[in-house]
């Protein structure tokens, strides 16, 4: 494959600057251990607990970094995004810390609980039709009308650098790390993690974890160019991972991520149950995808003795739990 | 109230010896914090995470202490108890660590999942009828036939001393503690905690937390003698707290515990949801009882600024969760 020139992208220094910037606001999340998971993985699994992060997900890191980077005048006009997931809550939370408005464009079909969560952090919800086209159009209209800055959920260097801060912590917490497993949706998290890991500890394998039903990263990595999902991403329980890679995240993943591993829905459900029952941690299904990879019998054969797994979020809908567990 | 002479009971030294004895086998469990709980409690709430303890409950401490205290010849004949709860799993787990048999008497009505959990730790399950009389009779028969030592779930000085070890940790982890809230079933946990706290930090208030439907400790403390539940203990979701105080635990509670606070089922359900959704920790309903007390508006008026709450266990039946949350 010919090398294509890469555009400038976030560096280790950008991540370090982000870490200093967001440090007063976010948690240095702990590492959890679980003998039952270790036994299945055949190694020491270190669970990086971003489910215990502010707003219950790593998204707090990137959103706070982006909000803090705005100059005062720009910031005063507020921030805008389209999301019904953790990025929406994270941006509302980050904006409130600066006392600026957060405009969140959300489809009318989003569950009321998601809307209330954003409003609970002081966000202003704007309705749109449940199509990507109307989400983008509404987002741009709101930004134009308010003068607010659009903060995308993942395809943005400020976001990538912010998410990467968890890898600085992880390398300090687990010095003998051999591999780190990171769930992949739009790729902001794994891009940031890979940027840090390959700069500081290039021998550590960076492995993406994806639902087989939302396998665009695996397919894109294999093809060397951005590919769509082969399956039906709306059918995976890992709703945080249904998005596709972006123009900023894909080149980083192509160059720095070692591999993307996919897992089926049954494995994701088993991993969710495993973490709830044995680690006693509440995670969302997207976080279970990483555990499903680390405990996959095929993965075990690689013989990694010390494995990091990012538990990316803990915003589990308890009412849906019986369905999620099958 | 006239002082009645107390029989000898576990001392701080007994608890310290237990801590040294069990230290290689149990976790020094972490403290979790949660801004949402702090806000409701009006103070800093430090959650002592015994849900992350071995076998998912503080019961590992007392069971291990009792098993380690047996001399080799006695131990070789095994241990016996009647329980379908966390003590059963804890005793099986502790016995396995010494490679001795654990005979667990369990009513035929106990859920299959409880039986499998005990068997998973290598315990031998003996059926009995679901009456206290047959539980006791079967337990004694098994002990007679095997020569095994009966290890009761709470009314035993070895158990009380073992459970108290968590308070040694808590006082080290939260030096400015003003009150500690401890769920009360048979009273083994709070007896051990009160023994330590009143010896080392007598200004710290020790507060029992009980479901209103299983309020024998509150009634017994008020009456100065062991009283039955006024409500129907089988109706509380906090199934670990349905038992009543014993001859060994009651005198300690009478003298050393400052107060027992009861909470209704709605408050327990709300606290369970609060911890799952906001702390991202899996706890069982019995552990929610302590959180329900700490976040009770009446309790808040007391103005404790630094409060410990023992999350006594994490063995939540996920299939029952929708019912538990109401």
HADDOCK unambig.tbl for C-alpha pairs under 7 A between the chains (distance, minus, plus):
assign (segid A and resid 51 and name CA) (segid B and resid 280 and name CA) 6.82 0.50 0.50
assign (segid A and resid 52 and name CA) (segid B and resid 280 and name CA) 6.58 0.50 0.50
assign (segid A and resid 276 and name CA) (segid B and resid 282 and name CA) 6.51 0.50 0.50
assign (segid A and resid 280 and name CA) (segid B and resid 51 and name CA) 6.82 0.50 0.50
assign (segid A and resid 280 and name CA) (segid B and resid 52 and name CA) 6.59 0.50 0.50
assign (segid A and resid 280 and name CA) (segid B and resid 281 and name CA) 5.95 0.50 0.50
assign (segid A and resid 280 and name CA) (segid B and resid 282 and name CA) 4.58 0.50 0.50
assign (segid A and resid 280 and name CA) (segid B and resid 314 and name CA) 6.27 0.50 0.50
assign (segid A and resid 281 and name CA) (segid B and resid 280 and name CA) 5.96 0.50 0.50
assign (segid A and resid 281 and name CA) (segid B and resid 281 and name CA) 4.79 0.50 0.50
assign (segid A and resid 281 and name CA) (segid B and resid 282 and name CA) 5.47 0.50 0.50
assign (segid A and resid 282 and name CA) (segid B and resid 276 and name CA) 6.51 0.50 0.50
assign (segid A and resid 282 and name CA) (segid B and resid 280 and name CA) 4.59 0.50 0.50
assign (segid A and resid 282 and name CA) (segid B and resid 281 and name CA) 5.46 0.50 0.50
assign (segid A and resid 282 and name CA) (segid B and resid 282 and name CA) 6.04 0.50 0.50
assign (segid A and resid 314 and name CA) (segid B and resid 280 and name CA) 6.27 0.50 0.50
assign (segid A and resid 319 and name CA) (segid B and resid 322 and name CA) 6.68 0.50 0.50
assign (segid A and resid 322 and name CA) (segid B and resid 319 and name CA) 6.67 0.50 0.50
